[in-house]
Amino acid sequence: MAAGGVRAVRKNAPPREDVLVAAMATIAERGLEGLTMAGLGRQVGMSSGHLLYYFGSKDELLLQTLEWSEAALGAKRRALLSRRGPAGERLRAYVDLYVPEEARDPHWTLWLEVWNRSQNAGPQERERQAAIEGAWHRDLVALLAEGVSRGEFRPVDPDRFGARLRALLDGFSIQVAVGLPGLSREGILDHVREFLADALTP
């Protein structure tokens, strides 16, 4: 592309966050099947070619949208976990934030798609996905360690217990996100509360 063409694209392009907001809104309204580069371009006033110029591929657009969504969730998670009060209450808030609200939850729909596409991802993309998972894990480990140190929780290894708990949450959450019949969100939360009571009560 000629230098003049590059300048024109940069001048006419909307802010990156506007594109990510529009992508997430489309997923929420029409699902991933409704998200096309051409349709997204029309929403933000760009051609699909300009979008590809900025993001390189649809995979990269989806990963950046997930990172943007995770940044918002991370701020909410940190606010919940920084509140005063028993660690057990904050752990329940963590679980409530983790589990999707309903079938086709847009954040979980996007998460599942990015992970499905990551089979062919490069090492840098893998590291960015690991960073998303790592943030959830570190916050959970810190909360578990606090609860153990205060005597609220049974003395468990926070890192190992956190890994198992998140595997449990992932398994249940995927079932909610894809809309499997017979298992409600409230039913899942009951299962998790029972597990935490059995595993962590001193």
N, C-alpha and C positions, 0 to 999 in steps of 0.2 A: 504494500500500500504506500502511496506517495505520502510525503511529509504533510502536505496540505490536507490529504484525506484523513490522516491521523488526527490532526488538529481539529478538523471538523467533527469527527466522532467524539473527541473529548469535550468539545464545546457543547455539543447537543445532548450528551449523555446525562441521564438523571443521576442523582446520587446513588451510590451502590446500595445503601440501605433501603431506598425506595424500591429497588428491584427485588430485594430479599423479602420485604414486607408484602409486595404484590405476589411473589411466588408462594409465600406461606398462606396468604388469603385465598389464593386459588386452590391450594391443596385442601384447605378447610371447607371451601364451598363445593368443589367438584372432584376432589380426590386427585391422586397422582395422574390418573388417566386424563384429567382435564388440564394438566400443566404441559403446555407445549412452548417451545421457544418462540414460535410465531405469535401465539396468543399472548404470551407474557410480554413480548415486544410491543404489541398493540396497546396493552395496558399502560406501559410506561413510556410510550412514544419513541420506541427504538425498533429497528429492524432485527430480525432473528440473527442476521449476520453481525450486527453491532454487538448483540448480546454474546455471541460466540467469540467475538474479538475480545471482549472484556473477561469472560469466564473461561474460555477455551473449550469447554464441553458442558453438556448437561450434567454430567457427573459432578463436575466442579461447582456448578451452580447449586446443585442439591446439597453438596457438602458445606458450602458457605452458608446456605440457608439454615442448615442444621446447626452450624456453629453460632449463627446469629440467634436462633431460637434458644439454644443452650445457654447463651450469655444471659438472656433474660431470665431463664429458669434458675440459673446459678445465683443471680442476685436475689431472687425470691427465696431460694434455699438457704442462702447465707443469712438472710434476715430472719428466717424462721429459727435457724439453729443458734443464732446469737441472742435470742430472747432469754430472759431469766426464767428459772423454774426447773422442775425435775427433768432429768435427761430422758426419762421414759416418755414424758409428754412431747418432747421435741423429736424423739425417735418416731412416735406415731405421726407427727406432722411430716417428717421426712418420708415415711411410707405413703402417706396420703398424697403428697406431691409427686411421688414416683409413679404410682399406679395411674394409668390413663383414665380419663373421666368416662369414656364411652367407646363403643366401636367406632373405628375410623378416626380416632383422635388424631388431629393433623400432625402433632409433634411425633407421636409414635409411628404413624404412617410413614413419615419422612425418615425417621430413624431406621425402620425396617428396610426401606428402599435403599438407603445409603449403605447399610451393612450388606444387603444382598448384592449390590453393585461392587462392593469392595473386594470381591473375590479376585478381580483383575486389577486392583488398585496398586499403585506404586508405594514404596516405603514412606515417602513424605505424607501421602494421604493416610496411610495406616497410622502414622504417628499422630496425626491430627485427630483421628478417631479415638486413639488410645488416650489422648489428652481429655477428650470429652468424658470417657469412662473414668479416667483417673480423678477428675474433680469430684464426681459423685462418691467415689470410693474414699478419697481422703477425708471428705467431710463426715462420712459415716464412721470411719475409723476413729476420728477425733472425738465424735460424740460417744461412741462406745467406750473409748478409753476414759472419758470423763465420768461416765456412769459407773464404770468399774472402780475408779479411784474414789468415788464418793460412797461406794458400798450399795448403790442402787441396783447394780447388775451383778450377777454371779461373775467371779473372776474368769473371764474368757480371754482368748487371744483376739484383740480387736481386729487385726488384719485378716486372720483366717475366718473369724465369725462374719466379718463384713463381706468377704468374698462369697460365703455361702448364702448369706441373707440376700445379697443382690442377685445371685443366681435364682433364688426362689422368686424374688420380685420380678425378674425378667421373664421367667417362665409363666407366671400368672398374668403379667401385663400383656404379653404377646397374645394370650388367649382372649383377653378383653379387646385388644386393638383390632384383631381380625374378626371379632364378633362371633366366636364359637358359642353355640347355644348351651344353656344349662348352667352357666357360671356368671353370676352378676358381680359387679364391682364391689358391692357391699359384702357379698359372700367371700370374695377374695380377701378383703380387709379383715374379716372375721378369722379366716384361716391364718393370716399373718399375725394377728394379735394373739391368737392361741399359741402359735409357734414361739413368739417372743416371750410370752408369759412362761411357757414351759422351759425355754432355753436360758432365760436371763434372770428369772426371779431368784434372789439369793436363798 
